[in-house]
């Protein structure tokens, strides 16, 4: 399977062969005066992403930046032809900024005239297929209940002004001066009456999560950690 980068490089190499009038191999620059042109991918650059806003998932778009250079004076005519073809056609996008000495040092060759070409590339992102529904649709109505509790700390001292919230929901309240709280609107699943209720306590710079037994008798006491 050919990837997006490999396809973009191969397309540019094919176009270069037609523009230069001779094959242009994919490879790093060479110190060969009679070696002709080479094309070499340097980096991947981001491209503007598009969105249709519909059910179709747009591909991820990016740009492959390629270095086109020759090994000596014999390559200049071919480089001229590539420059003229890219300027006339407007594609691939031409960048005249390949004179950085650090680039040539990194490639291990002497500086030389060169072109940078930006080739667009894309990776298709198919919409995930939803698994088939194998069970009939079932609607359930959940009841609501109110939990009464008290938050205490070390030596069972009541903790006031502690925020008590239902994990995963919007219901929240605060403890009073006696550490008591009343949390209304807690969902009740009749098929799982013993399922614990998770609450989050926030106060004095600390956060603590606790599980409560909704079927417990009387007042629920929550002991915050020391």
CORFEN-V453173 format. One record per residue. RES is the residue in one letter. PSI is psi as a letter, one per 20 degrees, with the letter a starting at -180 (none if undefined). OMEGA is omega in whole degrees, -180 to 180 (NA if undefined). D_LAST is the distance of its C-alpha to the last C-alpha in Angstrom with 1 decimal. Layout:
# CORFEN-V453173
res:RES psi:PSI omega:OMEGA d_last:D_LAST
res:RES psi:PSI omega:OMEGA d_last:D_LAST
This chain:
# CORFEN-V453173
res:X psi:p omega:-180 d_last:58.9
res:X psi:p omega:-179 d_last:59.4
res:X psi:r omega:-176 d_last:56.4
res:X psi:g omega:-179 d_last:56.3
res:X psi:g omega:-180 d_last:56.6
res:X psi:g omega:180 d_last:59.4
res:X psi:g omega:-179 d_last:61.3
res:X psi:g omega:-180 d_last:61.0
res:X psi:g omega:180 d_last:62.3
res:X psi:h omega:179 d_last:65.1
res:X psi:g omega:180 d_last:66.2
res:X psi:g omega:179 d_last:66.4
res:X psi:h omega:178 d_last:68.3
res:X psi:g omega:178 d_last:70.8
res:X psi:g omega:180 d_last:71.3
res:X psi:h omega:180 d_last:71.8
res:X psi:h omega:178 d_last:74.5
res:X psi:h omega:-178 d_last:76.4
res:X psi:h omega:-177 d_last:76.0
res:X psi:i omega:-178 d_last:76.8
res:X psi:j omega:180 d_last:79.6
res:X psi:q omega:179 d_last:78.3
res:X psi:q omega:177 d_last:75.3
res:X psi:o omega:-177 d_last:72.1
res:X psi:q omega:175 d_last:69.9
res:X psi:o omega:-179 d_last:66.1
res:X psi:r omega:180 d_last:65.1
res:X psi:r omega:178 d_last:64.1
res:X psi:q omega:-178 d_last:66.7
res:X psi:q omega:174 d_last:69.4
res:X psi:m omega:-180 d_last:71.7
res:X psi:o omega:-176 d_last:74.8
res:X psi:h omega:-178 d_last:77.5
res:X psi:j omega:-174 d_last:79.0
res:X psi:i omega:-179 d_last:75.8
res:X psi:a omega:-177 d_last:75.7
res:X psi:q omega:170 d_last:72.5
res:X psi:q omega:175 d_last:69.1
res:X psi:p omega:-175 d_last:66.1
res:X psi:p omega:178 d_last:62.5
res:X psi:p omega:-178 d_last:59.2
res:X psi:g omega:-175 d_last:57.1
res:X psi:r omega:174 d_last:54.0
res:X psi:p omega:-177 d_last:52.5
res:X psi:q omega:-179 d_last:52.0
res:X psi:q omega:176 d_last:50.3
res:X psi:q omega:-180 d_last:52.5
res:X psi:p omega:180 d_last:52.0
res:X psi:q omega:179 d_last:50.6
res:X psi:q omega:179 d_last:52.3
res:X psi:p omega:179 d_last:51.2
res:X psi:i omega:-179 d_last:53.4
res:X psi:j omega:-179 d_last:50.7
res:X psi:b omega:-178 d_last:52.1
res:X psi:i omega:-179 d_last:51.4
res:X psi:p omega:179 d_last:52.8
res:X psi:p omega:-177 d_last:50.3
res:X psi:q omega:177 d_last:51.8
res:X psi:q omega:172 d_last:52.2
res:X psi:p omega:-175 d_last:50.2
res:X psi:q omega:175 d_last:52.6
res:X psi:r omega:-177 d_last:52.9
res:X psi:p omega:173 d_last:55.6
res:X psi:o omega:179 d_last:56.9
res:X psi:p omega:-175 d_last:58.4
res:X psi:q omega:178 d_last:61.3
res:X psi:p omega:177 d_last:63.4
res:X psi:p omega:-178 d_last:67.2
res:X psi:r omega:179 d_last:69.1
res:X psi:r omega:-175 d_last:72.4
res:X psi:i omega:-178 d_last:73.4
res:X psi:a omega:-178 d_last:76.3
res:X psi:h omega:-179 d_last:79.1
res:X psi:h omega:-179 d_last:80.3
res:X psi:i omega:-176 d_last:77.1
res:X psi:g omega:178 d_last:77.6
res:X psi:g omega:178 d_last:80.0
res:X psi:h omega:178 d_last:77.6
res:X psi:h omega:176 d_last:74.8
res:X psi:g omega:-179 d_last:77.0
res:X psi:h omega:177 d_last:77.7
res:X psi:g omega:179 d_last:74.0
res:X psi:g omega:-180 d_last:73.4
res:X psi:g omega:-179 d_last:76.2
res:X psi:g omega:-179 d_last:75.1
res:X psi:h omega:179 d_last:71.5
res:X psi:h omega:-178 d_last:72.6
res:X psi:g omega:-175 d_last:75.1
res:X psi:h omega:-177 d_last:73.0
res:X psi:j omega:177 d_last:69.7
res:X psi:q omega:-11 d_last:67.9
res:X psi:r omega:-179 d_last:66.0
res:X psi:p omega:-174 d_last:64.5
res:X psi:p omega:178 d_last:65.9
res:X psi:o omega:178 d_last:63.9
res:X psi:m omega:-178 d_last:65.9
res:X psi:l omega:-177 d_last:63.2
res:X psi:k omega:-176 d_last:63.6
res:X psi:j omega:-178 d_last:64.7
res:X psi:o omega:180 d_last:61.5
res:X psi:h omega:-180 d_last:62.4
res:X psi:h omega:179 d_last:59.0
res:X psi:g omega:-178 d_last:59.5
res:X psi:h omega:176 d_last:62.8
res:X psi:g omega:-180 d_last:61.3
res:X psi:h omega:180 d_last:58.5
res:X psi:i omega:176 d_last:61.2
res:X psi:k omega:179 d_last:63.4
res:X psi:r omega:179 d_last:66.5
res:X psi:q omega:176 d_last:68.6
res:X psi:q omega:-178 d_last:68.0
res:X psi:r omega:174 d_last:70.3
res:X psi:p omega:-178 d_last:70.9
res:X psi:r omega:177 d_last:68.5
res:X psi:q omega:169 d_last:67.1
res:X psi:p omega:178 d_last:63.7
res:X psi:p omega:177 d_last:63.7
res:X psi:o omega:-179 d_last:60.8
res:X psi:p omega:178 d_last:61.0
res:X psi:q omega:178 d_last:59.0
res:X psi:r omega:-178 d_last:57.0
res:X psi:q omega:176 d_last:54.9
res:X psi:p omega:-180 d_last:52.8
res:X psi:p omega:179 d_last:53.2
res:X psi:n omega:-178 d_last:50.1
res:X psi:q omega:177 d_last:51.2
res:X psi:p omega:179 d_last:49.3
res:X psi:p omega:179 d_last:47.3
res:X psi:p omega:179 d_last:49.1
res:X psi:p omega:179 d_last:47.2
res:X psi:q omega:-180 d_last:47.1
res:X psi:q omega:177 d_last:49.5
res:X psi:o omega:-175 d_last:48.3
res:X psi:i omega:179 d_last:49.1
res:X psi:q omega:177 d_last:47.8
res:X psi:q omega:180 d_last:49.1
res:X psi:p omega:-180 d_last:47.1
res:X psi:p omega:179 d_last:44.9
res:X psi:p omega:178 d_last:43.6
res:X psi:q omega:176 d_last:40.8
res:X psi:o omega:-180 d_last:39.7
res:X psi:p omega:175 d_last:36.0
res:X psi:r omega:179 d_last:35.1
res:X psi:q omega:179 d_last:32.4
res:X psi:r omega:-180 d_last:30.0
res:X psi:p omega:178 d_last:27.4
res:X psi:p omega:175 d_last:23.9
res:X psi:p omega:-177 d_last:22.5
res:X psi:r omega:-180 d_last:18.8
res:X psi:p omega:-180 d_last:16.1
res:X psi:p omega:-180 d_last:12.5
res:X psi:q omega:178 d_last:10.2
res:X psi:b omega:179 d_last:6.7
res:X psi:q omega:-177 d_last:6.2
res:X psi:k omega:177 d_last:9.9
res:X psi:k omega:176 d_last:10.8
res:X psi:p omega:-179 d_last:11.3
res:X psi:q omega:179 d_last:12.8
res:X psi:o omega:-179 d_last:11.8
res:X psi:q omega:175 d_last:15.1
res:X psi:k omega:174 d_last:16.6
res:X psi:p omega:178 d_last:14.4
res:X psi:p omega:179 d_last:16.8
res:X psi:o omega:-179 d_last:17.3
res:X psi:q omega:178 d_last:19.9
res:X psi:p omega:-178 d_last:21.8
res:X psi:p omega:178 d_last:21.6
res:X psi:j omega:-180 d_last:25.2
res:X psi:r omega:-176 d_last:26.5
res:X psi:i omega:-177 d_last:27.0
res:X psi:p omega:180 d_last:25.6
res:X psi:q omega:177 d_last:22.7
res:X psi:a omega:177 d_last:21.8
res:X psi:q omega:178 d_last:19.3
res:X psi:q omega:178 d_last:17.6
res:X psi:a omega:-176 d_last:19.6
res:X psi:h omega:179 d_last:19.0
res:X psi:j omega:-180 d_last:18.1
res:X psi:j omega:-177 d_last:15.6
res:X psi:q omega:175 d_last:18.5
res:X psi:q omega:177 d_last:19.8
res:X psi:o omega:-177 d_last:23.1
res:X psi:o omega:-177 d_last:23.6
res:X psi:r omega:175 d_last:27.3
res:X psi:k omega:179 d_last:29.4
res:X psi:p omega:-179 d_last:27.4
res:X psi:q omega:179 d_last:30.0
res:X psi:o omega:180 d_last:31.1
res:X psi:o omega:-178 d_last:33.1
res:X psi:h omega:179 d_last:35.5
res:X psi:i omega:179 d_last:36.0
res:X psi:m omega:-175 d_last:32.3
res:X psi:h omega:-178 d_last:31.0
res:X psi:j omega:-179 d_last:28.2
res:X psi:p omega:-178 d_last:26.8
res:X psi:q omega:177 d_last:23.1
res:X psi:p omega:-179 d_last:22.1
res:X psi:p omega:176 d_last:19.6
res:X psi:q omega:178 d_last:17.7
res:X psi:p omega:179 d_last:15.7
res:X psi:p omega:180 d_last:13.2
res:X psi:p omega:179 d_last:13.5
res:X psi:q omega:179 d_last:12.3
res:X psi:k omega:178 d_last:11.5
res:X psi:j omega:-179 d_last:12.5
res:X psi:q omega:177 d_last:10.2
res:X psi:p omega:-179 d_last:11.7
res:X psi:p omega:177 d_last:10.7
res:X psi:p omega:-178 d_last:13.6
res:X psi:q omega:175 d_last:14.1
res:X psi:p omega:-178 d_last:17.4
res:X psi:q omega:175 d_last:18.8
res:X psi:o omega:-176 d_last:21.8
res:X psi:i omega:-178 d_last:24.4
res:X psi:j omega:-180 d_last:26.6
res:X psi:q omega:-179 d_last:24.2
res:X psi:q omega:174 d_last:25.7
res:X psi:b omega:-175 d_last:24.7
res:X psi:p omega:177 d_last:21.5
res:X psi:p omega:-180 d_last:18.8
res:X psi:p omega:180 d_last:15.3
res:X psi:p omega:180 d_last:12.5
res:X psi:o omega:178 d_last:9.0
res:X psi:q omega:180 d_last:6.6
res:X psi:q omega:179 d_last:3.8
res:X psi:none omega:NA d_last:0.0
